[in-house]
Amino acid sequence: MNRKKVLIALENEEFDGISHVYEPYSGYNKHESYQLEMSVHGSTIEVVKVSRGKTFDGKENERYEERKTTIYTGDKAIDFIEKRPYYFSQIRPDLF
């Protein structure tokens, strides 16, 4: 992967509109699961980690959902792309 050219393509918004939801996976506790949702907006990559689970309060189960958003730009965005190049390489296969 040519990091410099991928960064230029990202800054030129060539990857804009790419989105993907990664399969859920279980955490240490069988009552919790996690899922990543990725979307590209202009030259930034937004990754949302969704945590779902349930707790027991002594009477009944209470379900919860928490969302944590992380924004990647510049070199951090390139590091993210390097770990998950599949959807980006479909747009610009010449860079990968």
C-alpha atoms as a printed R data frame, in Angstrom:
   type eleno elety resid chain resno       x       y      z
1  ATOM     1    CA   MET     A     1   0.000   0.000  0.000
2  ATOM     2    CA   ASN     A     2   1.324   3.412 -0.940
3  ATOM     3    CA   ARG     A     3   0.536   5.461  2.196
4  ATOM     4    CA   LYS     A     4   1.298   8.835  0.629
5  ATOM     5    CA   LYS     A     5  -0.961   8.270 -2.374
6  ATOM     6    CA   VAL     A     6  -3.745   6.848 -0.189
7  ATOM     7    CA   LEU     A     7  -3.553   9.969  1.987
8  ATOM     8    CA   ILE     A     8  -3.796  12.184 -1.108
9  ATOM     9    CA   ALA     A     9  -6.818  10.176 -2.332
10 ATOM    10    CA   LEU     A    10  -8.444  10.492  1.107
11 ATOM    11    CA   GLU     A    11  -7.848  14.255  1.189
12 ATOM    12    CA   ASN     A    12  -9.327  14.510 -2.319
13 ATOM    13    CA   GLU     A    13 -12.448  12.791 -0.931
14 ATOM    14    CA   GLU     A    14 -12.157   9.861 -3.347
15 ATOM    15    CA   PHE     A    15 -13.297   7.428 -0.626
16 ATOM    16    CA   ASP     A    16 -16.296   9.544  0.420
17 ATOM    17    CA   GLY     A    17 -19.443   7.507  0.993
18 ATOM    18    CA   ILE     A    18 -17.780   4.195  1.862
19 ATOM    19    CA   SER     A    19 -19.517   2.572  4.802
20 ATOM    20    CA   HIS     A    20 -19.523  -0.853  6.352
21 ATOM    21    CA   VAL     A    21 -20.792  -2.581  9.472
22 ATOM    22    CA   TYR     A    22 -18.426  -5.209 10.823
23 ATOM    23    CA   GLU     A    23 -19.902  -8.395 12.269
24 ATOM    24    CA   PRO     A    24 -20.704  -8.333 15.974
25 ATOM    25    CA   TYR     A    25 -18.369 -10.116 18.340
26 ATOM    26    CA   SER     A    26 -18.706 -11.100 21.982
27 ATOM    27    CA   GLY     A    27 -16.647  -9.615 24.764
28 ATOM    28    CA   TYR     A    28 -15.355 -11.353 27.849
29 ATOM    29    CA   ASN     A    29 -18.826 -11.524 29.302
30 ATOM    30    CA   LYS     A    30 -21.376 -13.546 27.356
31 ATOM    31    CA   HIS     A    31 -23.957 -10.833 28.055
32 ATOM    32    CA   GLU     A    32 -22.103  -8.190 26.011
33 ATOM    33    CA   SER     A    33 -21.452  -7.832 22.287
34 ATOM    34    CA   TYR     A    34 -19.603  -5.258 20.231
35 ATOM    35    CA   GLN     A    35 -19.884  -4.079 16.668
36 ATOM    36    CA   LEU     A    36 -17.980  -1.550 14.554
37 ATOM    37    CA   GLU     A    37 -19.661   0.753 12.045
38 ATOM    38    CA   MET     A    38 -17.351   2.572  9.643
39 ATOM    39    CA   SER     A    39 -18.244   5.447  7.340
40 ATOM    40    CA   VAL     A    40 -16.152   7.877  5.328
41 ATOM    41    CA   HIS     A    41 -17.216  11.509  5.116
42 ATOM    42    CA   GLY     A    42 -14.953  13.631  2.956
43 ATOM    43    CA   SER     A    43 -11.416  13.178  4.270
44 ATOM    44    CA   THR     A    44 -12.400  11.729  7.668
45 ATOM    45    CA   ILE     A    45 -13.188   8.199  8.747
46 ATOM    46    CA   GLU     A    46 -15.804   7.862 11.449
47 ATOM    47    CA   VAL     A    47 -15.819   4.632 13.437
48 ATOM    48    CA   VAL     A    48 -18.616   3.926 15.890
49 ATOM    49    CA   LYS     A    49 -18.166   1.119 18.419
50 ATOM    50    CA   VAL     A    50 -21.585  -0.108 19.511
51 ATOM    51    CA   SER     A    51 -21.722  -2.031 22.789
52 ATOM    52    CA   ARG     A    52 -24.887  -3.959 23.556
53 ATOM    53    CA   GLY     A    53 -25.640  -6.033 26.574
54 ATOM    54    CA   LYS     A    54 -27.808  -6.640 29.551
55 ATOM    55    CA   THR     A    55 -27.475  -6.379 33.285
56 ATOM    56    CA   PHE     A    56 -29.508  -8.008 36.003
57 ATOM    57    CA   ASP     A    57 -30.742  -5.718 38.772
58 ATOM    58    CA   GLY     A    58 -32.059  -8.500 41.010
59 ATOM    59    CA   LYS     A    59 -35.542  -8.462 39.516
60 ATOM    60    CA   GLU     A    60 -35.202  -8.348 35.756
61 ATOM    61    CA   ASN     A    61 -32.731  -7.929 32.917
62 ATOM    62    CA   GLU     A    62 -32.052  -4.419 31.721
63 ATOM    63    CA   ARG     A    63 -30.746  -4.036 28.190
64 ATOM    64    CA   TYR     A    64 -28.417  -1.230 27.188
65 ATOM    65    CA   GLU     A    65 -26.691   0.119 24.105
66 ATOM    66    CA   GLU     A    66 -23.712   2.473 24.182
67 ATOM    67    CA   ARG     A    67 -22.083   4.163 21.197
68 ATOM    68    CA   LYS     A    68 -18.544   5.526 21.163
69 ATOM    69    CA   THR     A    69 -17.501   7.515 18.091
70 ATOM    70    CA   THR     A    70 -13.886   7.906 16.998
71 ATOM    71    CA   ILE     A    71 -12.844  10.199 14.140
72 ATOM    72    CA   TYR     A    72  -9.695   9.424 12.147
73 ATOM    73    CA   THR     A    73  -7.902  11.896  9.894
74 ATOM    74    CA   GLY     A    74  -4.431  12.112  8.391
75 ATOM    75    CA   ASP     A    75  -1.937   9.439  9.452
76 ATOM    76    CA   LYS     A    76  -4.371   7.833 11.911
77 ATOM    77    CA   ALA     A    77  -6.847   7.370  9.055
78 ATOM    78    CA   ILE     A    78  -4.116   5.767  6.944
79 ATOM    79    CA   ASP     A    79  -3.288   3.396  9.828
80 ATOM    80    CA   PHE     A    80  -6.977   2.433  9.971
81 ATOM    81    CA   ILE     A    81  -7.112   1.871  6.198
82 ATOM    82    CA   GLU     A    82  -3.950  -0.236  6.362
83 ATOM    83    CA   LYS     A    83  -5.629  -2.580  8.867
84 ATOM    84    CA   ARG     A    84  -8.862  -2.809  6.837
85 ATOM    85    CA   PRO     A    85  -8.014  -2.104  3.184
86 ATOM    86    CA   TYR     A    86 -10.739  -4.180  1.491
87 ATOM    87    CA   TYR     A    87 -13.439  -1.529  0.984
88 ATOM    88    CA   PHE     A    88 -10.932   1.172  0.094
89 ATOM    89    CA   SER     A    89  -9.116  -1.001 -2.446
90 ATOM    90    CA   GLN     A    90 -12.382  -1.549 -4.310
91 ATOM    91    CA   ILE     A    91 -12.486   2.196 -5.051
92 ATOM    92    CA   ARG     A    92  -8.785   2.650 -5.886
93 ATOM    93    CA   PRO     A    93  -7.185  -0.777 -6.480
94 ATOM    94    CA   ASP     A    94  -4.112   0.909 -8.016
95 ATOM    95    CA   LEU     A    95  -3.073   2.189 -4.561
96 ATOM    96    CA   PHE     A    96  -3.084  -1.183 -2.795
